[in-house]
C-alpha cells in the first residue's frame, strides 16, 4: 500500500483547491473572493456577502433584488416542517434542533434534481439561508413556550431574525440601527473561513455526492463542538465564572496553561492565525461601540479585556502564538442584543451558512472532484485469533 504520511489534525494537508476565501495567518489577512473582511464588515450586508461567497461576485442591483425576493418567498417554514418542533423535548439544545431540521428540509424543500440547473440552486441557496434563520428563531420560541413569530417581508435579514426572536403577539420588536448593524457585522464576519472543521465536513460529505441539506446538516454538527463554534458559549461561561469570583482572570489563565486541568482559554488560539485574528480585532471594537450606544455596562467586557491582557503578557501564550480569536468578543455583542447563551453557536451557524453553501457548490461543480477519503496509519494488532465465546 506504500508509505502513508501521518498529518495529525491535518495541520499541513491541503485538502482542496478553493477560490472562495483567502487567509494569510502570519499577516492576519482575511478576504472573501478577494474582498478584504474589514470592508465587508463595515459596509456590506450579510446577504450581499453571502451572494459574493456563493456566486463569486458582489451582486448588482438587479441580482440583489432578485435574490432578496427568493429569500422572502422561501423564508417561512412549511406547515409540516413546523410539526417537527413538537417532537423535541423543550430543553433540547438548539444546535441539535437546527441540524435535524436542516437535514429534514431535504424532504420538504427544493427537490435535488432541480439543483443541477442554476435557478434551482439559487433558490435552494436562498431557501437555506432564509430557513436556518426561521428555524433558529422558531426553536427559541418553542423553547420558551411562545407562539412562533412569522417572518416579515419588509425587513432585512438581521432585523427579520430579531423580529422572529423577540416579537410577541401584538408587540413587534423593532431593532435599533446599532443593534441591526452589530448583528449584521457578526454574521458577515462568520460567513466563511476556508477549510475549518465544519466546512471541511461539508466538503467531505459533499464529495460523496450527498445533497446540500445533508452536507450542511453535517457541518452544523461539526460546528457544535467546544473547540469550534461552541467556543463562543465557552467564552461567556469562562467570563461568568471569573465574574462570580470562582477565579481571578490571572488564575484562570494559569489553569489554562496546565495541561492536566482540562481547561483551555476559550476564544484563544487558532490553527492558521499566528499574530492576530482580524475578526477578533473588529469585534472587540464593535462590542465596545455597541455597549456604548446601548448605554450598557457589561462587567464581562472588562473581564474579557483583563483575561486578554493577562494571557498576552504570559510567555506560555506568547511562545505558542495564541491570540484572541473570533469567539472571544463576539459573545459580548450577542449578550447585549439579548440572544440567550445556548443560541450563540446557532448564531455562528446562521452566519457560516453562506460559506457551507459556497463550498458545497464548489465541490458539486468540480468535474475532477474525487471522493474525499483519507488514509490512516494502522496501529492495532497485527493478527489476532477468533476464539469461541465460551473460551474468551
Ligand atoms: N488555551 C491553552 N492552551 C492552548 C490554547 C488555549 N486556548 N490553544 C492552544 N493551546 C496550546 C496547545 O495546548 C498546544 O500546546 P503544546 O504545544 O504545549 O502542546 C499549543 O497551544 C498549540 O495548540 P494546538 O492545540 O496544537 O492548536 P490547534 O491548531 O490544534 O487548535 C484551537 C486550535 C483553536 C482548537 C485551539 O487553539 C483551542 O482549543 N482554542 C480554544 C477553543 C477555541 O477558542 N476555539 C475557537 C476557534 S476559532 C473559531 C472557530 O473555529 O470556531
Boltz pocket constraint, residues with backbone or C-beta under 6 A from the ligand:
constraints:
  - pocket:
      binder: B
      contacts: [[A, 9], [A, 196], [A, 226], [A, 227], [A, 228], [A, 229], [A, 230], [A, 231], [A, 256], [A, 257], [A, 263], [A, 264], [A, 265], [A, 266], [A, 267], [A, 268], [A, 269], [A, 270], [A, 271], [A, 272], [A, 320], [A, 322], [A, 325], [A, 326], [A, 327]]
      max_distance: 6.0
